[in-house]
Amino acid sequence: MESKNKARHKYNFSFKLKVIKFAEEKGKHAAAKFFNVDRKRVCLPGQLLLISDV
């Protein structure tokens, strides 16, 4: 059976801030696509996590 797990990435704080700023202006889906991250990892301020490292 072939494993389809993607490697986990840790994002530094400055990258997270860039993604959040972009997401506030253009939306979560656009930010995820632009920065090549899973859209489930993009959260706006006021939510529990900014971008989780999980």
MODELLER restraints for C-alpha pairs under 7 A, 6 or more apart:
rsr = mdl.restraints
at = mdl.atoms
rsr.add(forms.Gaussian(group=physical.xy_distance, feature=features.Distance(at['CA:8:A'], at['CA:54:A']), mean=6.64, stdev=0.5))
rsr.add(forms.Gaussian(group=physical.xy_distance, feature=features.Distance(at['CA:9:A'], at['CA:53:A']), mean=6.40, stdev=0.5))
rsr.add(forms.Gaussian(group=physical.xy_distance, feature=features.Distance(at['CA:10:A'], at['CA:53:A']), mean=5.11, stdev=0.5))
rsr.add(forms.Gaussian(group=physical.xy_distance, feature=features.Distance(at['CA:11:A'], at['CA:53:A']), mean=6.60, stdev=0.5))
rsr.add(forms.Gaussian(group=physical.xy_distance, feature=features.Distance(at['CA:16:A'], at['CA:50:A']), mean=6.83, stdev=0.5))
rsr.add(forms.Gaussian(group=physical.xy_distance, feature=features.Distance(at['CA:16:A'], at['CA:51:A']), mean=6.25, stdev=0.5))
rsr.add(forms.Gaussian(group=physical.xy_distance, feature=features.Distance(at['CA:19:A'], at['CA:31:A']), mean=6.06, stdev=0.5))
rsr.add(forms.Gaussian(group=physical.xy_distance, feature=features.Distance(at['CA:20:A'], at['CA:44:A']), mean=6.13, stdev=0.5))
rsr.add(forms.Gaussian(group=physical.xy_distance, feature=features.Distance(at['CA:22:A'], at['CA:31:A']), mean=5.82, stdev=0.5))
rsr.add(forms.Gaussian(group=physical.xy_distance, feature=features.Distance(at['CA:23:A'], at['CA:30:A']), mean=6.96, stdev=0.5))
rsr.add(forms.Gaussian(group=physical.xy_distance, feature=features.Distance(at['CA:23:A'], at['CA:31:A']), mean=5.06, stdev=0.5))
rsr.add(forms.Gaussian(group=physical.xy_distance, feature=features.Distance(at['CA:28:A'], at['CA:39:A']), mean=6.63, stdev=0.5))
rsr.add(forms.Gaussian(group=physical.xy_distance, feature=features.Distance(at['CA:28:A'], at['CA:42:A']), mean=6.15, stdev=0.5))
rsr.add(forms.Gaussian(group=physical.xy_distance, feature=features.Distance(at['CA:29:A'], at['CA:39:A']), mean=5.89, stdev=0.5))
rsr.add(forms.Gaussian(group=physical.xy_distance, feature=features.Distance(at['CA:32:A'], at['CA:38:A']), mean=5.90, stdev=0.5))
rsr.add(forms.Gaussian(group=physical.xy_distance, feature=features.Distance(at['CA:32:A'], at['CA:39:A']), mean=4.89, stdev=0.5))
rsr.add(forms.Gaussian(group=physical.xy_distance, feature=features.Distance(at['CA:32:A'], at['CA:42:A']), mean=6.64, stdev=0.5))
rsr.add(forms.Gaussian(group=physical.xy_distance, feature=features.Distance(at['CA:41:A'], at['CA:51:A']), mean=5.00, stdev=0.5))
rsr.add(forms.Gaussian(group=physical.xy_distance, feature=features.Distance(at['CA:41:A'], at['CA:52:A']), mean=5.62, stdev=0.5))
rsr.add(forms.Gaussian(group=physical.xy_distance, feature=features.Distance(at['CA:42:A'], at['CA:50:A']), mean=6.46, stdev=0.5))
rsr.add(forms.Gaussian(group=physical.xy_distance, feature=features.Distance(at['CA:42:A'], at['CA:51:A']), mean=5.21, stdev=0.5))
rsr.add(forms.Gaussian(group=physical.xy_distance, feature=features.Distance(at['CA:43:A'], at['CA:49:A']), mean=6.28, stdev=0.5))
rsr.add(forms.Gaussian(group=physical.xy_distance, feature=features.Distance(at['CA:43:A'], at['CA:50:A']), mean=5.02, stdev=0.5))
rsr.add(forms.Gaussian(group=physical.xy_distance, feature=features.Distance(at['CA:43:A'], at['CA:51:A']), mean=6.10, stdev=0.5))
rsr.add(forms.Gaussian(group=physical.xy_distance, feature=features.Distance(at['CA:44:A'], at['CA:50:A']), mean=6.25, stdev=0.5))
